[in-house]
Amino acid sequence: MGVMKEACLAVNTQMREPHHIIVAGIGPGNPDYMVPAARQAIAEARVLVGGRRALAQFARGGAEAVLRAEGIGCIDSPSHEPVKLAAKAKKAKQKKAADTQALCAVTRDIDGVMAFIHRHLAFSDVVVMVSGDPGYFSLLDALRRTFPEELIDVIPGISAIQFAFARLALPWHDAEFLSFHGREPSADELAYRPGRTVGFLTDERHDSKFVATTLHFYDWPETARFSICARLSYDDETIETLTLGAATKHAGVGSCIVVVEG
């Protein structure tokens, strides 16, 4: 067990009701597709962690609060020890403290984010917002490696992959899912087998054209159905379906979902 896990267990065993990390899936982007339980947890959060876009959208201070954290990553509100403040403050100050949040913007400094959560967990529950569903390529992995599992509660969300299949009216119980987001699947994972349906996460470098060219190299047929789903759930959402052969010549679309039916 890691040092931080041991420290969390030591602190929480002294509490009647241990504080928890609530990992809330915020869906594909548009808040209309966020489950009510996640919305409520975020609205009530005293300590809130998430990407800058999510914080700008859901933190009580909105974009202004996130701008205050620019270059810092994590910022503490004056109320990061709410129990102590509540014991001393007058009603007006208590109300003001209740309206503030400690915020942490998730950056590449994952260790810094974990340290922020650990520090605040001694005083309050911590709500961590993740895009899509927490169970699919999210910060949940790092949280499980750092904190005891019994302190982690997960609120599921609609993943971008799930949303793409819904937009295509395509069942996904037999589908496979791979990620080109910051990684590359193995040759065996990419190999063509008749009847495969695969959903891909992409990034700006590994865009839709990169996926199409890669699958062509691994002998996927040029006639395979190739769907490019971008900006899912937003007003400027686009979905384009063409053949794999055409997709190799099509302008690449990054940070999208690609669904290929072989």
N, C-alpha and C positions, 0 to 999 in steps of 0.2 A: 504494500500500500504506500502511495506517495505521501510526502510530508504534508501537503495541503489537504489531502483526504483525512489524514490522522488529526490534523488541527481542526478541521470542520467537525469531525465526530466528537472530539474532546469538548468543543464549545457547545455543540448542540445537545450532548448528553446532560448538560447542566440546565437546559431549558425544559419547561413542561411541554411547550409546543415549539419544536424546532422550526427555524425559518427554512423556507424551501426556495429552490430555483425553479421558476415556472417558465418553461420553454414554449413560447406561443408561435405557432405557424400563422403567418399573416397572409398566406395565399399567393396568387400569381402577381398581385400588384394593386388592382382596383379594390378598395376596401369593401365594396359591395359583396365580394366573394370571401370575406373573412368570417369565420364562424363566430357566433355571439360570445361564446366563452372566452375566446382570445381577445375580442374587443373589450370585454369587461375587465379582464385581467390587466390589460394595458392601461385602460382608463383609471384603474385604481392603484397602479404601481407607484410606490414611493421611490423605487430604484429601477431604472429602465436602461436596457442594453440593446443595441441594434445598429444596423448600418445607418449611415448619415441620412440617406433618403427616407428610411423608415422613421428615424427620429424626427426629421423635419415634418413628417406627416402626422405622427402620433404623440410626440412629446408635448407636454403642456405648454412649453414655451415656443413650440413650433420651430420654424426655420431659424428664428432669432437665437433660440437656446443652442442650436447646433452650431451656429456661427461663433458663439462664445467659446465653443470647444475646439474650433479650428486650430490645428497644429498641436493640440493637446491630447486629443483622443478621448480622455475621460475627464469629466468635471464633477465636482461634488457640490451639491446644493448646500445651503446653510443647515438643512435639516437631515443630514446624513446620519445623525444619531437621534431619531425621532423620540425614543423613549426618554432620553435625558431632557430633551427640549420640552416635551409635554409636561414633565414634572415641574418645570420652572416657569414656563411661559404663561402669559395671560391669554384670555380667550382670543383676542385679536391676533396675537402672535401665533397662537396655536392654529388658527384658521389659515394664516399666511404660510406657516410651515407645511400644513396639509396640502397646500396648493403647489408646493415646490417638489422637484424631483432631482435625484442624483442621476446624471446621465453618463453613459459611456458609449462612444461611437466605436464600432468594431472596425479595426484596421488590420494590417498584417502583423501587428504586435499582439498576437494571441495570448502570450504570457502576461502582457500588461492587462488585457481584458480579464483573464482568469484571476489575477491579483485584485483587480477592482471588485469583482464579484465576491471573492473571499472576504475582503475587508468589510463589505456592506452586509454580507450574510449574517454577521454577528448581531445586527440591529434590525434587519427587515428582510422580508421576502424580496427576491430579485427576479424581475421579469425580463427574459431574454427573447427578443423578437428575431425570428428567422424567416426568410422568404420561403414560399411554398409550404411543404410539409417538413417538420423537423427530422423525420426519419430518413430523408433522402438528401445526402450530401449537404449537411448543415453543420452548425457549431455544436450540435448535440454530441458528436464524437469526442470533441475536445473536452466538453463538460463531463462526459462519462469517464474520461481518463483522469480528470482532475479532482472531481468531487464524488462523494459516496452516492451510489445509485438511489438510495432511499431518500435522498434530499432533492431528487429531480422529478418534477411533474411535467408531463408533456401534453400540450393541447394540439391536436392534429390540425393540419391545414390542407388546402387544395394545392397540390403541386402543379408547376407549369406543365410537366409531362402529362399529368392527369387531365389538365385543362385542354391541352392540345388534342388528346384522344377524344374528349367530349366534343370539341369543335368539329372534329372530323367524323363524328358519329361512329366511332370505331371502338369495338370492344377491346379491352386490354388484358383480359384474364390469361391469354396465351402469349402476350407480348414480352419482349426482353428490353432491358433498359441499360444503356451505356452512356458514359460521359466523356466528352472531349473538352470539358471545362477545366483547363489547367492540367490536363493529363491526356494520355492516349491509351485506348484499349489495346489488349494484346492481339496478336495475329489470329489466335484461335477464336477470340471473341468476335472478330470482324469477319471471319470466314463465311462465305455464302453457303446457306443450306436452303433448299426449296421450302417455301412456305413461311419463312421467318418474317416476323414483324418486329422492328426494333425502333425504339424511341431514343434519340440522342440529345443530350445537353451539349451546347456549343459555347464558345467564347469568341472574342474578337479575332483571335489568330486562327483558331480552328473553326472556321465559319461553315456555312452550308456548302459552299463550293469545295472546301477542303474535305468535308465528309463525303461528298459525292465522288470526288477523285480517288479518295482512299478506298471506298467500297468498290469502285470500278477496278482498282488494282487487285482487290481480293475476289475478283470474278463474279461480282453481283451483276445480273443481267441489265442491259441498258434500258429494258422495258419496265424495270421495277418502278413502282409508284413511289414518288419522292415528294413529301409535303414539307414546306417551309413555313413555320408558324412563329411570327414575330410580334412583339409588343402585346402579348396575350392579355386580355381583359381590359386593355386601355382603349380609348376612343380611336386611336390610330392603329389598332390591331390589323395585321395583314396575314392572310393565309393563302399560299400559292401552291398548287399541286401540279407537278409535271413529271416527266420520266427521269430516271437516273441519268440517262445519256444527256438529256437537255440540261440537267442540273450541273453537269461538269462544265458547261459553257455559260451558265447563268451567272450573273453578278453575285458574289458571295454576300450572304446576310449573316452577321455575327450576333452572338448572344441571343440565339433563338432556339426553338425546339425543332428538330428534324425527325420526321416519322417516315420510315422506309418499309414498304410492303413488298417482299420478294416472292 
